[in-house]
């Protein structure tokens, strides 16, 4: 999979743009991203303007799959949180 295909997949499935970054961007807050650095694909976490590498891959496909897996988990957690009954105070 290529980055452009992954972005289309995210948008088709309602993933907010601020959940991920591509091309080394830092996003609008906390997010995960991928970028090509020194001929290797890096999967990273970005927070407060700092990028922390999590994994490095040989191929764009591997990096996209890592980001998709991560975003899928985040979306599932959000869905559970929104479906949970609200506590009374």
N, CA, C and O of each residue as an XYZ file, in Angstrom:
356
protein
N       0.842     -1.183      0.000
C       0.000      0.000      0.000
C       0.882      1.238      0.000
O       1.956      1.257      0.601
N       0.417      2.248     -0.670
C       1.107      3.538     -0.732
C       0.412      4.528      0.197
O      -0.744      4.331      0.571
N       1.119      5.589      0.567
C       0.581      6.597      1.484
C      -0.715      7.189      0.941
O      -1.676      7.359      1.691
N      -0.754      7.502     -0.343
C      -1.968      8.091     -0.925
C      -3.164      7.156     -0.783
O      -4.274      7.605     -0.498
N      -2.940      5.856     -0.981
C      -4.013      4.873     -0.819
C      -4.469      4.807      0.639
O      -5.664      4.708      0.916
N      -3.522      4.863      1.557
C      -3.834      4.813      2.980
C      -4.673      6.022      3.391
O      -5.640      5.882      4.140
N      -4.311      7.190      2.911
C      -5.065      8.402      3.236
C      -6.485      8.291      2.697
O      -7.434      8.672      3.382
N      -6.646      7.775      1.481
C      -7.998      7.569      0.930
C      -8.797      6.601      1.805
O      -9.985      6.813      2.048
N      -8.143      5.542      2.275
C      -8.784      4.569      3.161
C      -9.236      5.234      4.457
O     -10.364      5.028      4.906
N      -8.353      6.031      5.056
C      -8.704      6.736      6.288
C      -9.906      7.651      6.075
O     -10.849      7.639      6.866
N      -9.871      8.433      5.019
C     -10.967      9.384      4.763
C     -12.279      8.665      4.471
O     -13.343      9.113      4.897
N     -12.207      7.559      3.750
C     -13.412      6.782      3.441
C     -14.029      6.178      4.701
O     -15.225      5.891      4.737
N     -13.215      5.991      5.724
C     -13.691      5.378      6.963
C     -13.851      6.372      8.104
O     -13.993      5.977      9.261
N     -13.828      7.650      7.785
C     -14.120      8.669      8.781
C     -13.034      8.930      9.811
O     -13.327      9.417     10.903
N     -11.785      8.616      9.484
C     -10.683      8.898     10.413
C     -10.374     10.394     10.352
O     -10.052     10.916      9.285
N     -10.469     11.082     11.485
C     -10.156     12.517     11.473
C      -8.704     12.769     11.043
O      -7.798     12.028     11.425
N      -8.498     13.807     10.258
C      -7.160     14.120      9.756
C      -6.147     14.353     10.882
O      -4.959     14.081     10.709
N      -6.604     14.850     12.018
C      -5.666     15.140     13.115
C      -5.198     13.893     13.871
O      -4.372     14.002     14.777
N      -5.710     12.718     13.516
C      -5.275     11.472     14.156
C      -3.935     10.982     13.603
O      -3.271     10.164     14.240
N      -3.534     11.466     12.440
C      -2.323     10.941     11.800
C      -1.579     12.056     11.062
O      -2.134     13.108     10.745
N      -0.308     11.780     10.804
C       0.535     12.698     10.039
C       1.304     11.887      9.005
O       1.649     10.727      9.231
N       1.564     12.517      7.878
C       2.367     11.861      6.843
C       3.476     12.822      6.423
O       3.406     14.020      6.696
N       4.474     12.302      5.775
C       5.602     13.097      5.284
C       6.344     13.839      6.389
O       6.862     14.935      6.174
N       6.391     13.230      7.579
C       7.187     13.819      8.662
C       6.516     14.924      9.437
O       7.131     15.531     10.314
N       5.252     15.197      9.124
C       4.537     16.248      9.847
C       4.349     15.904     11.313
O       4.437     14.743     11.710
N       4.089     16.930     12.110
C       3.899     16.727     13.542
C       2.430     16.687     13.921
O       2.105     16.419     15.077
N       1.545     16.942     12.991
C       0.124     16.906     13.282
C      -0.312     18.084     14.130
O       0.459     19.007     14.390
N      -1.562     18.034     14.555
C      -2.125     19.136     15.326
C      -2.153     18.881     16.811
O      -2.951     19.497     17.517
N      -1.334     18.021     17.300
C      -1.317     17.644     18.715
C      -0.738     16.253     18.828
O       0.281     15.944     18.211
N      -1.379     15.420     19.605
C      -0.926     14.030     19.708
C      -1.400     13.257     18.488
O      -2.586     13.272     18.160
N      -0.473     12.582     17.814
C      -0.852     11.756     16.671
C       0.277     10.795     16.337
O       1.390     10.915     16.851
N      -0.024      9.855     15.480
C       0.966      8.925     14.954
C       1.183      9.269     13.491
O       0.301      9.833     12.844
N       2.357      8.929     12.970
C       2.625      9.242     11.584
C       3.691      8.360     10.977
O       4.306      7.542     11.661
N       3.901      8.535      9.693
C       4.974      7.849      8.975
C       5.685      8.856      8.087
O       5.098      9.832      7.619
N       6.967      8.589      7.870
C       7.741      9.427      6.952
C       8.941      8.642      6.450
O       9.392      7.687      7.083
N       9.439      9.059      5.313
C      10.630      8.456      4.713
C      11.840      9.263      5.162
O      11.975     10.439      4.821
N      12.716      8.626      5.926
C      13.915      9.273      6.453
C      15.120      8.393      6.121
O      15.165      7.221      6.494
N      16.082      8.963      5.426
C      17.299      8.226      5.066
C      16.995      6.880      4.411
O      17.592      5.862      4.764
N      16.069      6.882      3.461
C      15.698      5.716      2.669
C      15.051      4.597      3.488
O      15.001      3.450      3.041
N      14.557      4.926      4.683
C      13.795      3.970      5.501
C      12.506      4.649      5.944
O      12.477      5.857      6.180
N      11.458      3.871      6.052
C      10.168      4.384      6.506
C      10.108      4.313      8.020
O      10.366      3.266      8.615
N       9.769      5.425      8.634
C       9.697      5.517     10.091
C       8.249      5.715     10.523
O       7.543      6.580     10.006
N       7.827      4.908     11.466
C       6.520      5.029     12.111
C       6.790      5.707     13.441
O       7.618      5.233     14.220
N       6.102      6.814     13.715
C       6.434      7.603     14.901
C       5.192      8.103     15.630
O       4.074      8.051     15.116
N       5.429      8.586     16.839
C       4.411      9.232     17.664
C       4.835     10.681     17.831
O       5.997     10.965     18.119
N       3.898     11.589     17.650
C       4.188     13.008     17.780
C       3.350     13.591     18.913
O       2.146     13.351     19.007
N       4.010     14.356     19.761
C       3.326     15.010     20.876
C       4.067     16.289     21.211
O       5.292     16.294     21.335
N       3.317     17.380     21.357
C       3.885     18.676     21.738
C       5.056     19.100     20.854
O       6.055     19.627     21.342
N       4.923     18.868     19.577
C       5.943     19.293     18.636
C       7.197     18.433     18.596
O       8.182     18.805     17.959
N       7.171     17.294     19.264
C       8.308     16.373     19.272
C       7.903     15.062     18.611
O       6.800     14.560     18.829
N       8.794     14.519     17.810
C       8.541     13.239     17.145
C       9.390     12.154     17.798
O      10.606     12.298     17.927
N       8.740     11.071     18.206
C       9.432      9.930     18.817
C       9.284      8.717     17.907
O       8.176      8.209     17.740
N      10.386      8.241     17.313
C      10.303      7.063     16.438
C       9.863      5.824     17.227
O      10.314      5.593     18.348
N       8.981      5.043     16.621
C       8.516      3.808     17.240
C       9.071      2.578     16.530
O       9.498      1.619     17.172
N       9.060      2.616     15.187
C       9.565      1.502     14.389
C      10.113      2.029     13.075
O       9.758      3.118     12.624
N      10.983      1.236     12.473
C      11.545      1.582     11.176
C      11.317      0.412     10.225
O      11.429     -0.748     10.622
N      10.997      0.719      8.965
C      10.663     -0.312      7.985
C      11.417     -0.093      6.676
O      11.829      1.020      6.348
N      11.581     -1.183      5.944
C      12.221     -1.118      4.632
C      11.277     -0.610      3.557
O      11.712      0.001      2.581
N       9.976     -0.863      3.734
C       9.030     -0.526      2.665
C       7.913      0.401      3.146
O       7.564      0.437      4.326
N       7.374      1.140      2.193
C       6.239      2.020      2.432
C       5.025      1.199      2.877
O       4.266      1.623      3.749
N       4.853      0.038      2.276
C       3.733     -0.839      2.617
C       3.767     -1.237      4.095
O       2.740     -1.200      4.772
N       4.938     -1.615      4.591
C       5.055     -2.001      6.006
C       4.727     -0.832      6.932
O       4.051     -1.009      7.945
N       5.204      0.353      6.587
C       4.943      1.538      7.404
C       3.450      1.883      7.384
O       2.871      2.203      8.423
N       2.841      1.819      6.223
C       1.404      2.093      6.120
C       0.610      1.092      6.958
O      -0.325      1.475      7.661
N       0.971     -0.168      6.887
C       0.270     -1.184      7.667
C       0.412     -0.941      9.167
O      -0.541     -1.156      9.917
N       1.574     -0.500      9.611
C       1.773     -0.191     11.035
C       0.879      0.966     11.454
O       0.272      0.928     12.525
N       0.793      1.993     10.618
C      -0.043      3.148     10.945
C      -1.521      2.773     10.900
O      -2.292      3.206     11.757
N      -1.923      1.984      9.925
C      -3.315      1.544      9.833
C      -3.703      0.751     11.083
O      -4.771      0.973     11.653
N      -2.854     -0.154     11.500
C      -3.121     -0.960     12.696
C      -3.281     -0.058     13.924
O      -4.183     -0.266     14.735
N      -2.427      0.917     14.056
C      -2.476      1.847     15.183
C      -3.751      2.691     15.148
O      -4.429      2.830     16.166
N      -4.078      3.248     13.995
C      -5.272      4.087     13.866
C      -6.533      3.259     14.077
O      -7.499      3.747     14.665
N      -6.538      2.028     13.613
C      -7.672      1.137     13.824
C      -7.921      0.943     15.322
O      -9.063      0.990     15.780
N      -6.862      0.730     16.066
C      -6.975      0.554     17.515
C      -7.521      1.831     18.173
O      -8.392      1.755     19.040
N      -7.024      2.970     17.774
C      -7.487      4.252     18.324
C      -8.970      4.461     18.010
O      -9.736      4.883     18.877
N      -9.369      4.169     16.782
C     -10.771      4.347     16.397
C     -11.688      3.415     17.192
O     -12.779      3.819     17.594
N     -11.257      2.175     17.421
C     -12.050      1.241     18.214
C     -12.186      1.725     19.654
O     -13.266      1.636     20.237
N     -11.099      2.236     20.230
C     -11.147      2.765     21.592
C     -12.092      3.960     21.669
O     -12.861      4.077     22.622
N     -12.044      4.842     20.680
C     -12.945      5.999     20.642
C     -14.405      5.558     20.555
O     -15.277      6.118     21.220
N     -14.653      4.556     19.733
C     -16.017      4.055     19.569
C     -16.541      3.481     20.886
O     -17.690      3.723     21.256
N     -15.701      2.722     21.593
C     -16.095      2.156     22.886
C     -16.362      3.264     23.899
O     -17.342      3.215     24.642
N     -15.487      4.256     23.920
C     -15.626      5.355     24.856
C     -16.928      6.130     24.612
O     -17.614      6.511     25.560
N     -17.259      6.356     23.354
C     -18.474      7.093     23.018
C     -19.731      6.273     23.317
O     -20.784      6.838     23.613
N     -19.624      4.943     23.242
C     -20.772      4.073     23.482
C     -20.990      3.799     24.978
O     -22.072      3.370     25.377
N     -19.976      4.043     25.795
C     -20.077      3.757     27.231
C     -21.098      4.683     27.879
O     -21.162      5.870     27.559
N     -21.907      4.128     28.806
C     -22.871      4.986     29.503
C     -22.156      6.046     30.333
O     -21.109      5.787     30.925
N     -22.728      7.220     30.364
C     -22.132      8.308     31.133
C     -22.527      8.163     32.585
O     -23.666      7.825     32.906
N     -21.567      8.423     33.462
C     -21.811      8.347     34.910
C     -22.524      9.592     35.388
O     -22.288     10.695     34.895
N     -23.390      9.398     36.347
C     -24.044     10.544     36.980
C     -23.164     11.060     38.098
O     -22.482     10.292     38.776
N     -23.185     12.351     38.280
C     -22.376     12.948     39.341
C     -23.208     13.214     40.569
O     -22.693     13.717     41.568
